[in-house]
Every structure is written in structure tokens, then in C-alpha cells.
């Protein structure tokens, strides 16, 4: 993930006062997964933004599941 200047094929997603630029490849992933949930966590072990795909299929990474099954 990187901060970048908008490109002509980027899509701008605006929700709850935030704007996110999404490139076409990432947009395809988001559409296939059912979307993305962004949370801010402020705990003893983790602090920061957590990005989670809403629906993760078999053989995909799921950070909420504690690891990765078949990434690559």
C-alpha cells in the first residue's frame, strides 16, 4: 500500500467522510471479496488501522484468522 497521485483509471470511493483511491486491480479484488472493512485498533498488542476483506475464500489470506492459508 502506498500513497500516490490519482491516475486516470483509479476509482475514488467516499464513505463516512473519507476518500480512498483504488487502482483497477485492487478494485477487482474488493469486488470479488465482498468489500473491505477498515477499523482502528488501539490495544496493548496492536495499534493502527486494520484492513480486512469482508469475505475470504479458501486458500486466501485472512489476518483475522491468525495467519495465511495458501498465499502466493
N, C-alpha and C positions, 0 to 999 in steps of 0.2 A: 504494500500500500504506500502510495506516495502522493504528496501534494503537487499539483500540476496546473498548468494553464488549461482552460477549456479547449477542446478540439471540436471540429465541426460535427463529428459523429457521436460525441458524448451526449448523454441524456441527463437532464437535471431533474432530480427527484426532490420535492419540497414537502416536508412533513413537520408539523408542530414547531414551526419557526426555524428549522434547519434546512439547508440546501446541500445536496450531495451530488457530485458529478460521477457518473457511472459510464465506463467505457463499454463498447458493444459486447466484448467477450464476458465481462463481469455481469452485464445486464442479462445475458443468456443464462448464466449460472443462477442468478437470482430468480429468474422466471421459472426455471426448472425445479428449484428447491422450494418454491412457495414463498419466497421473500426472505428478509433479513431482519433480525431483531438486534437493536443496539441498546445496551444497558451500561450504566456507570456503576461500578462496584467500588466500594470503599471499605475493605475489610482488613483484617490483620495480616492475611497472606497475599491477597491480591488487591490492587488499586488501579483503576483506569477503565477505559472503555472496553467492553466485551462485545464482540460481534458473533452472532450465532445464526446459522441458516435455520429457517423455521422447520423444514422437513428434510432430513438427511437420509438418503437411501443406503442400502447395503454396499459396503466397500468404499464408503466416503468418510472423510474426517468429521468428527463431531467433538469439539472441545468440551462440551458439556458432559460427554460420556467418559471423560478422563483420558482420552487418547485417540489413537488413529487406527483404523482397520483398513488396510489395503490402499494406503495413499500411494500416489505415484503416477 
